[in-house]
Amino acid sequence: MDSVLFQAIRLLPRRQLTRLLGSLAAKQVPAAARATLYGAFASAVGAKPEEAESPMASYDSFDAFFTRRLKLGLRPWAASEDGAGMPCDGRLDQLGRVRDGKLIQAKGMEFGPQGLLGTETPIPWANDAWFVTIYLSPADYHRVHMPASGRVTELRRMGGELWPVNALSVRQVDRLFEVNERLSAQFTLADGRRAAMVMVAATVVGGIGLAPPLPPVEGAGAIWQSPDAPISLGANDEFGTFHIGSTVVMMFEDAEQLWEPAPRAVVGEKVRLGEPLFRLRAS
């Protein structure tokens, strides 16, 4: 059955479908229809519009409703300053160490740091790193925040495919997170260790936006680099926005294994923005 479903996905005009739905999502919705339309969507996917900072009728388009901010204080930051927190709501799909230069997503499913980040040169620090993948469903809050305080030194926007990022596609598409469109950021943590975060696009994802003060970095192949004048962001500062659901992949340098996963950072479980992801290893 998986094979049949995937062949159907393969035949879809994924890029054209994404553009069409993105265009429709941006169109203004009559005020009288907003609560009904958005409420029906929320009921169908399990979203919680009561968590939004504004009433449903105030969002003038479906995209505006989908990318809504949360009520202030709804996701208190619970991660410690010497650790890292969940950057978004979603499902923790993988958490582990980079092994032999590979991030192992599942048995037989692996990809490399260099391909993921779209760099032309190897990334030595990533060979002694933790990696994390979090999947965002249509029900989830779709803004992504910084997992820890850091100084952003590089941003890259990469073109590519628009495969779905669900479990079926991860099993079927070789190196999916390397071949889909994506936006990567490299940054330095407060203690000097390196880290990276990648927002991976997917079918029906109309775009990936960056939050100020980060530059927009528009167009496939666009690169912003500023190692001498990095942009400082604090833990929980807004980083970017997904238009419809997708996946976040992170890497954290940890050659000395200073960190360990937080107790509730369990693969396969739902996670929420601000929950502890890593903490200092007990001595």
C-alpha positions in Angstrom: 0.0 0.0 0.0 2.9 2.4 0.8 4.3 1.9 -2.7 0.9 2.6 -4.3 0.4 5.8 -2.3 3.9 7.0 -3.0 3.5 6.4 -6.7 0.4 8.6 -6.6 2.4 11.3 -4.8 5.2 11.0 -7.4 2.7 11.7 -10.2 1.4 14.9 -8.6 2.5 18.2 -10.1 3.9 19.2 -6.7 5.4 22.5 -7.6 2.3 23.7 -9.5 0.0 22.5 -6.8 2.1 24.3 -4.1 2.0 27.6 -6.1 -1.8 27.3 -6.7 -2.6 26.6 -3.0 -0.2 29.2 -1.8 -1.9 31.8 -4.1 -5.4 30.7 -2.9 -4.3 30.8 0.8 -3.1 34.4 0.4 -6.5 35.7 -1.1 -8.7 37.8 1.2 -11.5 35.9 2.9 -14.8 37.7 3.4 -15.1 38.7 7.1 -18.4 36.9 7.5 -16.9 33.6 6.3 -13.7 33.6 8.3 -14.7 32.0 11.5 -16.6 29.3 9.7 -13.8 28.5 7.2 -11.0 28.6 9.8 -13.1 26.7 12.3 -13.8 23.9 9.9 -10.1 23.6 9.0 -9.2 23.6 12.7 -11.7 20.8 13.5 -10.5 18.7 10.5 -6.8 18.8 11.5 -7.0 19.2 15.2 -5.7 22.8 15.4 -6.5 25.0 18.4 -7.6 28.4 17.3 -8.3 29.4 20.9 -4.5 29.5 21.4 -4.2 32.3 18.7 -3.3 35.8 19.9 -6.3 37.2 17.9 -9.9 36.1 17.2 -10.3 34.0 14.0 -12.4 36.7 12.3 -9.4 39.1 12.4 -7.3 37.1 10.0 -8.0 38.4 6.5 -6.6 35.3 4.7 -6.2 31.6 5.3 -2.4 32.1 5.3 -2.6 34.8 7.9 -4.7 32.4 10.1 -2.4 29.5 9.5 0.7 31.5 10.5 -1.0 33.1 13.5 1.0 33.9 16.6 0.2 32.4 19.9 -1.2 34.3 22.9 1.5 36.0 24.9 2.9 33.7 27.6 1.1 30.5 26.3 4.5 28.7 25.7 6.7 29.7 28.6 10.4 29.0 27.9 11.3 26.2 30.2 14.7 25.3 28.9 17.8 26.3 31.0 20.3 29.0 29.7 23.0 26.3 29.5 20.8 23.9 27.5 18.5 24.2 24.5 14.7 24.2 24.1 12.2 23.0 21.5 12.1 25.6 18.7 8.5 24.8 17.7 5.4 22.7 18.3 5.4 19.3 16.5 6.5 15.7 16.8 10.0 14.7 17.7 10.9 12.4 14.9 14.6 11.8 15.6 17.2 12.7 18.2 20.8 11.3 18.2 24.4 11.7 17.5 25.9 12.3 14.0 27.7 9.0 13.2 30.5 8.7 10.6 29.4 12.0 9.1 25.7 10.9 8.7 22.5 11.8 10.4 20.5 8.6 10.7 16.8 9.4 10.3 15.6 5.8 10.3 17.1 2.4 9.5 18.6 2.8 6.0 17.6 6.5 5.8 20.5 8.8 6.3 21.8 12.2 5.0 24.9 14.3 5.5 25.5 17.7 7.2 27.1 19.3 4.2 24.3 18.4 1.9 21.7 19.4 4.4 23.3 22.9 4.9 24.1 23.3 1.2 27.7 24.2 1.8 30.5 23.7 -0.7 33.0 22.7 2.0 32.9 20.1 4.8 31.6 21.0 8.2 34.1 19.4 10.7 32.2 20.4 13.8 29.1 18.5 12.7 31.0 15.2 13.1 30.8 15.6 16.9 27.3 16.8 17.1 23.7 16.1 18.2 21.0 16.2 15.6 17.3 16.6 16.0 14.3 16.5 13.6 10.9 17.9 14.4 7.9 17.4 12.1 5.1 20.1 12.1 1.7 18.9 11.1 -1.1 21.2 9.8 -2.5 21.3 13.3 0.7 22.8 14.8 1.7 26.4 15.5 3.9 27.3 12.5 6.4 29.8 13.7 9.9 28.6 14.5 12.0 30.1 17.3 15.7 30.0 18.4 16.5 26.9 20.4 19.2 28.8 22.4 20.9 32.1 22.4 23.3 32.5 19.6 24.9 34.7 16.9 23.7 33.9 13.4 26.7 34.0 10.9 25.2 32.5 7.8 21.8 32.0 6.0 21.3 30.0 2.8 18.1 29.5 0.8 18.3 26.3 -1.4 16.1 25.3 -4.3 15.1 21.7 -4.8 12.2 19.3 -4.7 8.9 19.7 -2.9 8.3 16.2 -1.6 5.9 15.8 1.3 7.9 15.3 4.6 5.7 12.7 6.1 6.9 9.3 7.3 6.0 7.7 3.9 8.1 10.1 1.9 11.0 9.9 4.3 11.1 6.1 3.8 10.8 6.4 0.0 12.9 9.5 -1.0 16.6 9.1 -0.7 18.2 12.0 1.4 14.8 13.8 1.4 16.0 16.5 3.7 18.9 17.2 1.3 16.9 17.4 -1.9 13.8 19.4 -0.8 13.8 23.2 -0.8 15.1 24.5 2.5 16.5 27.4 4.4 19.6 26.9 6.6 21.1 29.0 9.3 24.5 28.5 11.0 25.1 30.2 14.4 27.4 30.2 17.3 26.1 29.4 20.8 26.8 31.6 23.8 29.5 29.2 24.9 31.3 29.3 21.5 30.0 25.9 20.1 28.6 25.9 16.6 25.0 25.0 15.7 22.7 25.0 12.7 19.0 25.0 12.1 17.3 24.0 8.8 13.7 24.7 7.8 12.7 22.1 5.2 9.9 23.0 2.7 7.4 20.4 1.4 4.5 20.0 -0.9 1.9 22.7 -0.3 4.4 24.8 1.8 3.9 28.1 0.1 7.1 29.5 1.5 9.5 29.9 4.4 9.9 33.4 5.8 12.5 34.8 8.2 11.7 37.1 11.1 13.4 40.5 11.6 16.2 41.3 12.3 17.3 38.5 10.0 17.5 39.5 6.3 15.0 37.9 4.0 17.5 36.0 1.8 15.2 35.6 -1.2 15.6 33.3 -4.1 17.1 29.8 -4.6 20.9 30.0 -4.0 20.8 33.3 -2.0 23.4 33.4 0.7 23.9 35.9 3.6 27.2 35.6 5.5 28.5 37.9 8.1 31.0 36.2 10.4 32.4 39.5 11.6 29.0 41.1 12.3 26.7 38.3 13.2 23.1 38.9 14.2 22.5 38.1 17.9 19.2 36.3 18.8 18.1 35.1 22.2 16.6 31.8 23.1 12.9 31.8 22.1 13.3 34.8 19.7 11.2 34.2 16.6 13.4 32.9 13.7 11.0 32.1 10.8 7.6 31.0 9.6 6.3 28.0 7.7 3.4 28.5 5.3 1.7 25.1 5.9 3.6 22.2 7.6 7.1 20.9 7.3 10.2 19.9 9.2 12.9 21.5 11.3 16.4 19.8 11.5 19.0 21.0 14.0 22.6 20.2 14.8 24.5 21.2 17.9 28.3 20.8 18.2 29.0 18.8 21.4 32.4 17.0 21.0 32.8 16.9 24.8 29.3 15.6 25.3 28.4 18.4 27.6 24.7 17.9 26.9 22.2 15.1 27.3 18.6 14.9 26.1 16.0 16.3 28.5 13.8 13.6 30.1 10.7 14.5 28.1 12.6 14.7 24.8 11.4 11.3 23.5 11.4 10.3 19.9 7.8 9.8 18.6 6.2 12.1 21.1 4.5 15.5 20.6 6.6 18.5 21.8 5.8 22.1 22.4 7.8 25.3 21.9 9.9 26.1 24.9 10.1 22.6 26.4 13.6 21.5 27.3 15.4 19.7 24.5 19.0 19.4 25.9 20.3 20.0 29.4 23.8 19.9 30.9 24.9 16.3 31.5 24.8 15.3 35.1 28.4 15.1 36.5 
